[in-house]
Amino acid sequence: MERVSVPKLVGERFGKAVRDVERAGLEQHAPAFTGTIGNPHYNGHCKKILSQSPPAGTKLPKGATVSIVYGVCPHAISKAHHSLRARH
């Protein structure tokens, strides 16, 4: 079976990371999303990869699954805080 290298995903935006995984011939599973539950200041526009398993460079059979955990980009919340303060 053909083996492929897991791309480096940590630090990438969610959409790009998913495309990178698919281009490598792998599947992705995102079991956790941190930072937005109940946060009224999150604007929904930026999600970055916080961790991945297995790590970048690992050789996996084509079609294997890479797990990723993603969270809110810090500026996705800070900009919302700024706009919220501007209204007061």
Sequence and secondary structure as in RCSB ss.txt:
>XXXX:A:sequence
MERVSVPKLVGERFGKAVRDVERAGLEQHAPAFTGTIGNPHYNGHCKKILSQSPPAGTKLPKGATVSIVYGVCPH
AISKAHHSLRARH
>XXXX:A:secstr
  EEE    TTSBHHHHHHHHHHTT EEEEEEEES TT TT  S  EEEEEEES TT EEETT EEEEEEEE HH
HHHHHHHHHHHH 
